[in-house]
Amino acid sequence: MAAAFGLAPPPEPARIFRAGRRVRLADVTPAGRLRLDAVARYLQDVATDDVTETGVPGPWVLRRQALEIEREPRYNELVTLATWCSGIGSRWAERRTTVSGANGAAIESVALWVLVDAASGRPARLEPTFFTHYELAASGRTVRARLEHPDPPPNPVARQFTVRATDLDVLDHVNNAVFWVPVEEELARARSGIRPVRAELEYRGALELESDVNVVVEDNGESDPLALWLCVGSEVRASARVWTR
């Protein structure tokens, strides 16, 4: 499973941050599966708790995220999240997280977070305190921030996605976990009852409350990934690919 994204193994004896969560009613589908947007919130929360404990400054903006889902967490299952730094760039860092459950849940995640300057919103160089806490875990591995998803197809069919005030976070942008909501909507519409086993989301730009968002979908059948693009006008703000079975 880990080979699909080239996932780095847990470092020893470097820093690994761990936290527990119980899967609650509002985070699951009617079938009891933990939704992708809820998974993203769990991953975001444990990453925030980790940097808060170390005192490493932010804010951090998510650039890309990939999930390998061997068995999704289920309603009321107790899960443990373990997260560590698996690679470093000049203005960003890669974070690995494993989600393991008391009843056999298993998710592997890799995400690239970019440090931004709070005043300008532009990428900022990592500060010495970051290396103090995370350089050992990265084990000298360097990572790039390049995105890989293609552009949407020509003459696409699009569906509207409405941004709500409750979707915004303290940066006054749509929170990264919310970008998974239209993915779940499309899974429910086009592939109901089929579980995701692999998913990727790339973030190209922010969404605001006033954004007029269209979701472009390309679905060539279950043998191919379900592909989505979140667009404002002609500009792609995010893209996702999901493999199911």
C-alpha positions as CSV (number, residue, x, y, z in Angstrom):
1,M,0.0,0.0,0.0
2,A,2.7,2.5,1.0
3,A,4.5,2.1,-2.3
4,A,1.8,4.0,-4.3
5,F,3.0,7.4,-2.8
6,G,6.5,6.5,-1.9
7,L,5.6,6.9,1.8
8,A,8.5,7.3,4.2
9,P,8.5,5.0,7.2
10,P,8.2,6.2,10.8
11,P,11.4,7.6,12.1
12,E,13.1,6.2,15.1
13,P,14.0,7.7,17.5
14,A,12.9,11.1,16.1
15,R,9.8,13.0,17.0
16,I,6.4,11.3,16.4
17,F,3.3,13.0,17.7
18,R,0.3,10.8,18.7
19,A,-3.3,11.6,19.5
20,G,-6.6,9.6,19.8
21,R,-10.0,10.3,18.4
22,R,-13.3,8.5,18.5
23,V,-15.3,8.5,15.3
24,R,-18.5,10.5,16.0
25,L,-21.9,10.5,14.4
26,A,-21.5,13.7,12.4
27,D,-18.3,12.4,10.7
28,V,-19.7,9.3,9.0
29,T,-21.8,8.4,6.0
30,P,-25.2,6.6,6.4
31,A,-23.2,3.4,6.0
32,G,-21.0,4.3,8.9
33,R,-17.8,5.0,6.9
34,L,-15.7,8.0,8.1
35,R,-16.0,10.6,5.3
36,L,-13.0,12.0,3.5
37,D,-13.7,15.5,4.7
38,A,-13.7,14.2,8.3
39,V,-10.4,12.3,7.7
40,A,-8.9,15.6,6.5
41,R,-10.1,17.3,9.6
42,Y,-8.5,14.6,11.8
43,L,-5.2,15.0,9.9
44,Q,-5.4,18.8,10.1
45,D,-6.1,18.7,13.9
46,V,-3.2,16.3,14.7
47,A,-0.8,18.4,12.6
48,T,-1.9,21.6,14.4
49,D,-1.6,19.9,17.8
50,D,2.0,18.8,16.9
51,V,3.3,22.2,15.8
52,T,1.5,23.9,18.8
53,E,3.3,21.6,21.2
54,T,6.7,22.4,19.6
55,G,6.0,26.2,19.3
56,V,6.9,26.2,15.6
57,P,5.3,29.3,14.0
58,G,2.7,29.3,11.3
59,P,0.4,29.7,9.5
60,W,0.8,26.7,7.3
61,V,-1.2,26.2,4.1
62,L,-1.9,22.7,2.6
63,R,-0.5,22.2,-0.9
64,R,-1.4,18.6,-1.6
65,Q,-2.7,15.5,0.3
66,A,-2.8,11.8,-0.6
67,L,-4.6,9.0,1.2
68,E,-4.2,5.2,1.0
69,I,-7.2,3.6,2.7
70,E,-6.8,0.0,3.6
71,R,-9.9,-0.1,5.9
72,E,-11.8,3.1,6.7
73,P,-12.6,3.9,10.3
74,R,-16.2,3.2,11.3
75,Y,-18.7,4.9,13.5
76,N,-17.8,4.9,17.2
77,E,-14.3,3.3,16.5
78,L,-11.4,4.6,18.5
79,V,-8.5,5.6,16.3
80,T,-4.9,6.6,17.0
81,L,-3.1,9.1,14.8
82,A,0.6,9.2,14.6
83,T,2.3,12.0,12.6
84,W,5.9,13.0,11.8
85,C,7.9,15.1,9.4
86,S,9.0,13.0,6.4
87,G,10.7,15.6,4.2
88,I,11.7,19.2,4.0
89,G,12.0,21.9,1.4
90,S,13.0,25.6,1.6
91,R,9.5,26.9,2.4
92,W,7.5,23.7,3.0
93,A,7.6,20.3,4.7
94,E,6.0,16.9,4.1
95,R,4.0,15.3,6.9
96,R,3.2,11.6,7.2
97,T,0.3,10.5,9.3
98,T,-1.0,7.0,10.0
99,V,-4.5,6.4,11.3
100,S,-5.0,3.0,13.0
101,G,-8.2,1.8,14.6
102,A,-9.1,-0.5,17.5
103,N,-11.3,-2.5,15.0
104,G,-8.8,-2.6,12.2
105,A,-9.0,0.8,10.5
106,A,-5.9,1.7,8.6
107,I,-5.2,4.9,6.6
108,E,-1.8,6.2,5.4
109,S,-1.5,9.9,4.6
110,V,1.1,12.1,3.1
111,A,0.7,15.9,2.9
112,L,2.7,18.9,1.9
113,W,2.3,22.0,4.0
114,V,3.7,25.4,3.0
115,L,4.8,28.0,5.6
116,V,3.3,31.4,4.7
117,D,4.0,34.9,5.8
118,A,0.9,36.0,7.8
119,A,1.1,39.6,6.4
120,S,1.8,38.9,2.7
121,G,0.4,35.4,2.4
122,R,3.5,34.4,0.4
123,P,5.6,31.3,1.2
124,A,8.2,32.0,3.9
125,R,11.5,30.2,4.7
126,L,11.4,27.7,7.5
127,E,12.7,29.0,10.7
128,P,15.5,27.5,12.9
129,T,13.0,26.2,15.4
130,F,11.4,24.0,12.8
131,F,14.7,22.2,12.1
132,T,15.3,21.8,15.8
133,H,12.2,19.7,16.2
134,Y,11.7,18.1,12.8
135,E,15.0,17.8,10.9
136,L,16.0,14.5,12.5
137,A,12.6,12.9,11.5
138,A,13.0,14.0,7.9
139,S,16.4,12.1,7.8
140,G,17.8,14.4,5.1
141,R,14.9,13.7,2.7
142,T,14.1,16.7,0.5
143,V,10.7,17.3,-1.2
144,R,9.3,19.5,-3.9
145,A,6.0,21.4,-4.0
146,R,5.2,20.6,-7.6
147,L,1.6,19.7,-8.4
148,E,0.9,16.8,-10.8
149,H,-2.9,16.7,-11.6
150,P,-3.9,17.6,-15.2
151,D,-6.1,20.5,-16.2
152,P,-9.9,19.8,-16.6
153,P,-11.2,18.3,-19.9
154,P,-12.4,20.7,-22.6
155,N,-16.2,21.5,-22.7
156,P,-16.8,20.1,-19.3
157,V,-20.1,19.5,-17.5
158,A,-20.1,21.3,-14.2
159,R,-22.1,21.4,-11.0
160,Q,-22.3,24.3,-8.7
161,F,-20.8,24.2,-5.2
162,T,-22.1,26.7,-2.7
163,V,-19.6,28.1,-0.2
164,R,-21.1,28.6,3.3
165,A,-20.1,30.9,6.0
166,T,-19.4,27.9,8.2
167,D,-16.8,26.6,5.7
168,L,-14.4,29.5,6.5
169,D,-11.6,29.3,9.0
170,V,-9.4,31.9,10.7
171,L,-7.6,32.7,7.5
172,D,-11.1,33.8,6.1
173,H,-10.7,31.1,3.4
174,V,-12.6,27.8,2.9
175,N,-10.9,25.3,5.2
176,N,-8.9,22.6,3.4
177,A,-11.1,19.8,4.8
178,V,-14.1,21.3,3.1
179,F,-12.6,20.8,-0.3
180,W,-13.3,17.1,0.2
181,V,-17.0,17.7,0.6
182,P,-17.8,17.9,-3.2
183,V,-15.7,14.7,-3.6
184,E,-18.0,13.0,-1.1
185,E,-21.0,14.4,-2.9
186,E,-19.9,13.0,-6.2
187,L,-19.1,9.6,-4.7
188,A,-22.6,9.5,-3.3
189,R,-24.1,10.5,-6.6
190,A,-22.1,8.5,-9.0
191,R,-20.5,5.6,-7.0
192,S,-23.0,5.1,-4.2
193,G,-22.0,2.2,-2.0
194,I,-18.5,1.9,-3.4
195,R,-15.7,2.7,-0.9
196,P,-12.7,5.0,-1.7
197,V,-9.4,3.2,-1.4
198,R,-7.0,5.9,-2.6
199,A,-7.5,9.7,-2.9
200,E,-5.5,12.7,-3.8
201,L,-6.3,16.4,-3.5
202,E,-4.1,19.3,-4.8
203,Y,-4.7,22.9,-3.7
204,R,-3.9,25.6,-6.3
205,G,-5.7,28.6,-4.8
206,A,-8.1,29.7,-2.0
207,L,-11.9,29.8,-2.0
208,E,-13.7,32.6,-0.3
209,L,-17.3,33.1,0.8
210,E,-18.2,35.0,-2.4
211,S,-16.5,32.5,-4.7
212,D,-18.7,31.2,-7.5
213,V,-17.5,27.6,-7.5
214,N,-18.2,25.0,-10.2
215,V,-17.2,21.4,-9.8
216,V,-16.0,19.8,-13.1
217,V,-16.3,16.0,-13.0
218,E,-14.7,13.3,-15.2
219,D,-15.9,9.8,-14.5
220,N,-14.9,7.0,-17.0
221,G,-16.1,4.2,-14.9
222,E,-14.9,2.3,-11.8
223,S,-11.7,1.1,-13.5
224,D,-10.5,4.7,-13.7
225,P,-10.2,7.3,-10.9
226,L,-13.0,9.7,-10.4
227,A,-11.6,13.1,-11.2
228,L,-12.9,16.5,-10.0
229,W,-11.8,20.1,-10.4
230,L,-13.0,23.0,-8.3
231,C,-13.1,26.0,-10.6
232,V,-13.8,29.7,-10.2
233,G,-14.4,31.0,-13.7
234,S,-11.6,29.5,-15.8
235,E,-9.3,29.2,-12.9
236,V,-8.8,25.8,-11.2
237,R,-8.6,26.2,-7.4
238,A,-8.2,22.5,-6.5
239,S,-8.4,19.1,-8.1
240,A,-9.0,15.6,-6.8
241,R,-8.7,12.0,-7.9
242,V,-10.3,9.1,-6.1
243,W,-10.0,5.4,-6.8
244,T,-12.8,3.1,-5.5
245,R,-13.7,-0.5,-5.2
